[in-house]
Amino acid sequence: MSRSVLPMDVAADAARRFLVTRQMLAPARSVEGGSDGVLEVFRRLGSIQFDPLSVAGRSHDLVLHARVAGYDPAWCDALYERRELFEAYNKGLSLVLTSDFPWFRANLSVSSRRILAEHADVAEQVLERVRAEGPLSALDFERRRGSAVDWFGAPTNVVRAVLEAYATTGVLGLARRDGNRRYYDLIERLLPPDIVARKVPLREQIRHKLLSRYRAHGLLGIGGGDIFGGIGVAKPDPERPQHPGRTALREELIEEGELVPVTVEGVRGKRFVLREEVELLKAPPEPPLSVAFLPPFDPLVWDRGLLGSLFGFDYVWELFVPPAKRRWGWYVLPILFRDRLVGRVEPRIDRMQGSVRVLNLWWEDSFDPRRVEGFVDAMQAALRAYLHFASATRLEWAPDLSMERRLFLTRP
C-alpha cells in the first residue's frame, strides 16, 4: 500500500531556513559539547566524510566544530578509539556509527574486486600476515620492485592497493592511524561480534546508503557531482541482478513515503525531503545571528549547483586548481551567516606557533560586513571558537586585511 506524501512547493527563503536549521547550524555550535554532542550530530547526518588534510583542521572535525559547542577533536578521536565510530565507504571514506556498519559493509567498487583478482597471490599473503600478526600498514610489507597499479587514478604499490581493496570490501578495517599512516586489521577483530555477524542483503545496504545521502543533506535532487558515488548505476545492470539501480530505489522510497518530492522556487528539478522533516520545511524558523565556517566536504555544500541557485554562491574547491588559475585559495571555507553564504575565509593553523593565520577573506559582492546588523559580533564569536578549536592563542591577519583585523579584533 502506497504511503507517499503529496509533493510540496517551497519558497527559496523557506528552503534556506530549513536547510540551516536541520543541518544544526541555526545557530552554529549549538549542540551541547562532549562525546554525546558528537554522537548527536552523527545520528542526524548519518555519516561524516573523512579527509586527513589538516591545514585548517580535518574535514570531519570542521563539520563537528561548526555544530558542537566548544568542540575538541579529541572527542571524536576517543569515540573512534572506543569503536563507537568506524571508517566505512559512503560518500567517499566516511566516519559512521559502528552500530550502522552492517549497512555500509558492501562496496560496489569494480576497482577493488579487480585489484584483488589480478593480484590474488599478493592478496592472499597480505591477508595471512594481517591474520597472524595483527594491525599492519603498507610500510610493514616489502615493496615489490616495479609493481604499481592504477588506484583511483594514482599509481601506488600493489600491497597498498590490496589493503585498500580489502578495506573497501569489508574484509579489513582501519585499526588506527599514525598521522597519514594507516594500520589495517581483520574486521572481526575491530568490531563487536554481533555487528560483524549481522548480514544485511546487498539491496538493503544500497537503499540505506541512498537514503543516507538525503539524510545528510536534507534537500538533494537526483544527481549532481559525486553526491551519489559508490551506490552503483542509476538504471538496472544485468551483471548486478541484486542491484535494481538508484532510480528504482529512490522511487521505492517515494512510494513508501520515506522521501517527499519538493519543488523549490528558483531551483531546477525535483528535490526530496525526509518524511519526518516535512513539518519543519513547511514552517522553518528564522535563523538567529550566527556565523559558521564550513569545510569543503560539509554536507551543506555537497551540492554546488544548489549553492548557486538557492544561495547565489559559487563554490569551487580549488585544491587541484593550478595556483595561477585560482580565484580564491586552495583550502577555503565558506562563511555562513544566518541562512546566507556571505563570503569565504582561508585560515591556516600553525600548531608550532600556537596561532591561526588568516591568509585571505573574500566577501560576496552584495555583502558589506560593516553594514549588516549583528554580523561583526557573530564573526568575532566564530573566530574565538575557531581559535579554541585550533588550540591557538593568537590570530594573525595578512597585511592586506587591515580592515578585517580592526573590525574583528578578538581574543581567545
N, C-alpha and C positions, 0 to 999 in steps of 0.2 A: 504494500500500500504506500502510495506517494505521501511524503511529508514535506514536500517542497514548499517554500515560502515565496510569496509574490515578490517579483523584482521591485527595487526601490529606485527613486530618483533623488539625488542628493546635491545640494548646493556646494560649490567649491569651498567656501569658508567653513561649512559644517564638516566637510571631509577632512580639511586640515586640522580642525579642532579635535575631531575624532581620532585621527592618527596619533597626534602627540599625546593625547590622554591615554589611549590604550597601549601606547609604547612606554608608558610610565615616565613621561618627560614633562608632565604638566602638574607640578613643577619638576624641574630636574632635581636629581639627588634626593628624591622624596621617600624612597623606600628605606625603612629602618635598617641601620647598619648591622654588620656582623654576618656570619655564615647563613643565618636564616634569611636575611635580606637577599643574599646572593641566590639562594635556592628559590626564593620567590620569583626572582627575575627569570630563572631557568624554567620554572613552571609556566610562566606566562609566555615566554618566547619559544620554548621547546628545545632549542639548541642555540649555541652562540658560536659563530665561525672563529676558528683559531688562526692566528698568524704570529710567528715568533719575532718578527721585526719589532724593535723596541726603541726606535729613536724618539718617539713621542709617548711611549707606553705601548705594550702589546695590545692588539686589537680587541681581544676579548676583555681585557682589563679596562680599556676605554669605554666599551659598551656598558660594563658594570659601573664604572665611575660616573657615567652620565646619569645613572638611575639610583644608585645606592648611596645613602648619606655617609660621608667620611670613608669612602671605600678604600680598603687596603688590599693590594694584590695578594697579600699573604692569606686572606680569607679564602680566595678561590684556590690557591695552591694547596691549602690544608684540606679542602674538600676533595681535591684531586688525589692527594696522597692517601686519604682515607677511602678512596674508591667510591665516594658518593657522586663524583663526576668522572666521566670517562671520555676518551677520544674516539670518535667514530666519524664516518663519512656521511654527511648530509649535504649541505651546500658547501662543498669543499670539506677539508678537515675541520671538524667542529667538536666542541665540548657538549656532551649530553648528560642528562641524569642517568646514572647507572641502571636505575630501575627501568628505563626506556630502551636499554641496549638491545634486547631481543628484536625490536622493531627496526634497528639500524644495522643488524649484523650482515645482511646480504649486501653485495655491491654488484652493480651491473657492468662494471668496467671490463671491457673486452681486452684492454691492455694488460690487466692483472692476470687474467687467465692465459693470455698469450705468453707472457713472461714465464709463468710457472711451467707451461707446456714446453716451450723452446729450451728452457734451461732446467729440465727435470732433474738432472744429476746434481747440479748445484743446489736446487731447491730441497732435495732430499737431505743432502749433507747439512745445509743450514738448519733445517728443522731438527735433525738429530742432535746437533750441537746445542741448540737452544733447549731442547728437551733434557739433555744431560747436564748442562752447565748453568742453566738459568738465564737471566736477562743478559743479552749481548747487543752490542752495537755493530754497525758495519765495519768499524775500525778493528774489531776483535777478530775479523776474518782476514786471511791473506788475500790481498788484491790479485786477481788473475790478470796476468800481463796482457795488455791489449784488449781485454774484454770490456765491452761497453754496449749498452743498448739505449734505444731512444725511449726515455721515460718522461711522459708529459712534456715532450718537446725538448728535453735537455739530456745530454749524454751523462751517463753515470755508470759505475761498475756494476757487474752482474749481481753481486751479493746485496748491494744496497737496493737494487731494483727488486730482487726476490723478497727481501724483508718488507719493502713497501707493499708488494703484491700480496703477501701473506696478511699484512695488516688490513688492506682494503677488502679482503675476502673473509675476514673474521677468524682466521686461524691463529694469528698473533695479535698482540696489542701492545701499546706503549706502556712499559713498566715505569719509566721515569725519563726525565730529560736532564742533561747536564749541559747547560747553555743550549746550543743547537744540536748537540749530540744526542741521538735517540737510542734508548735501550728497549729491546723487544723481548717479550716472553710469551709463553703459551697463554691463550685467552682463559683457559680453565684455571690457571694459577693466579690470575689477576682479578677475577670476578667471583662473586658468591655462587655456590653450586646451583642454587635454584634459578639464578639468572642465566647461567650457561646452559642449563638443562631445558629451559623454555624454548620451544621451537615454534616460531610464528611463520605461517606459509608466506612464500615469496610475494604473492599478490597482496597480502595484508601489510607486509613491510613497505611495499611500494606505495600503497594507498596512504599509509601512515606518514611516509616521507612527503608525499604530495600535500597532504593536509598540514603538515608541519611548516611548510613554506608559507601557506596562507596564515597560519597562526603566528609565525614570527613577524610578518609584516603588517597584516591587517586589512589590506585593500589591494591585493595583487590582481592582475588580469590573467591572461592565458600564456604569456610569454615575456620576453624581454631579457636580453643578455644571457647570462648563465644562471638565472634565478632558479630554473628547474633542471639544472645539470645534475647528472647522477641518478635520475629517476627513469632513464630509458626514453625511448622514442614516443612521439605523440600518438602515432597510429599503431595498430597491432602489427607484430612482426612474426611471420610464420616460424622463424627459427627460435622464437621465445614464446611458446604456447601458454606459459604461465603468466605472461605479461600482456594484459589487454590493451595497453597503451594509456598514456596520460589523459588523453581526451575522454576515453570511456570512463576512466576512474573519476575524473572531475564531474562528468555528467551524472555518475552514480552518486557522488557526494551532494550534488544539487538536488537530485531526485529525492534523496533521503532528508533533505533539509539541513544538512551539515554546513553547506555553503549557500549563500543567498546572493543572486545576481544584483549588481548595483550599477546604475548609470550616474556618473559624476559630471557635473557641469564643467564644460571645457576640456574634458578628458576623453580621448578616443577609445572606443571599445568598452566591453563589459568589464567590470571589476567584481570581486567577490568578497563578502564579509562572512565571518563565522556566525552561525545562528545565535550563539549566546551573546553576541555583541551588536545585534540589530538595534536593541533599545538604546544603547549608547550612541550609535550612529544617527538615530532619529533626533536625539537631543543632547549633543555633546556640550560640555560646559565651556565657558570662556577660560582659556588658559591663563594662569597667573603670570606675573612678571618673573621671568626666569631665563637664564642662558645656559646652554649645554654645548659642549664641543663633541662632535660626532666623528668616529673613525671611518675609514673607507669601507669596512665590512659591517658597519652598523645596519641592522635590518631596515631602519627607516630610509636609508639611502641606497638600498639594493636596486630599486627600480629608477634608473637615471631618467627614463622618459617621463615618469610620473613627477619627478622633481621638476622637470621643465614645464610640464603642462599645468600642474597643480600649485607648485611653489614658485614658478618662474625662476628657477635656479639651475644653472648649467654647471654640472659637476663631472669632472673627469679626474680619475686618479692618475696622476702623471708620473708615477714611479718608473714606468717603462718608456716614457717620452724623452727623447734626447733633450738635454738641458737647454739648448738653443731654441727649441720649439715649445718650451713650456710657457703657458700663460701665467701659471702660479708657481707652485713648488712641488717637490716630489713626495712629500708626506704632509698634506694639508688637510685640516679638519674643518668641515662646515660648521658655522656658528648658528645655532637655533635660538631664536628669541621668541618666546611665547609660541605661536604657531607659524612663524615665518623663518626662512633661512636668509639671514641678513648679511652674511659675509663668510670669510674663511681665514683661518689662522694657521701659521706654520711654526709650531713650537719644537724645541729640542731640549731634551732632558740631559743635563751634564751631571752625572752622578758623582764624578770625582770632585767637582767644584760645589756640589750641592745647590745647583741653580737650574733655572729654566730660562732659556733664551728664546725670545720671540723674534724670529728671523723676518717675518713679514705679516702684514694684515691687509686683506682686501675687502672693501665694503661694496655691497651691491650699489648700482648707480642710483637707485631710488632711496637709499638709506643713508642718513647722516646721524651717526651715533650721538652727536651733541644735541640733537633736536627731538629725540624720541623720549618721551617721559618714562622714567624708570629704567632705561637701558643701562646707564652708567653704573648704577648701584648693582644691577643684576650681573653685569660683566665683571665688576670688581669681585663679587661673590664667587663667580665661576673661576676667576683667576686664583683666588685664595684656595678654593677647593682643589684646583689643579696643582698648585704648589704642594699642598698636603699629600695629594695622590703621588706626586713625584718625589716625596721625601726631600723637598728642596726648601731652602730658606730665603732664596733671593731670586727676583725676577729681573732679567736683563732684556733691554729693548735694543733692536737695531737702530743705528743712528738716524735713519730717515723716518723713524716712528716717534718723533718727539711729541707730536700732538697726542698720540695714543698714550705715551708714557705719562704725560701730565694728566690726561683725562682719567686714566685708570690707575693712578697711583695707589698701590695697595701693599699691604704687608701680610706675611703668613699668619 
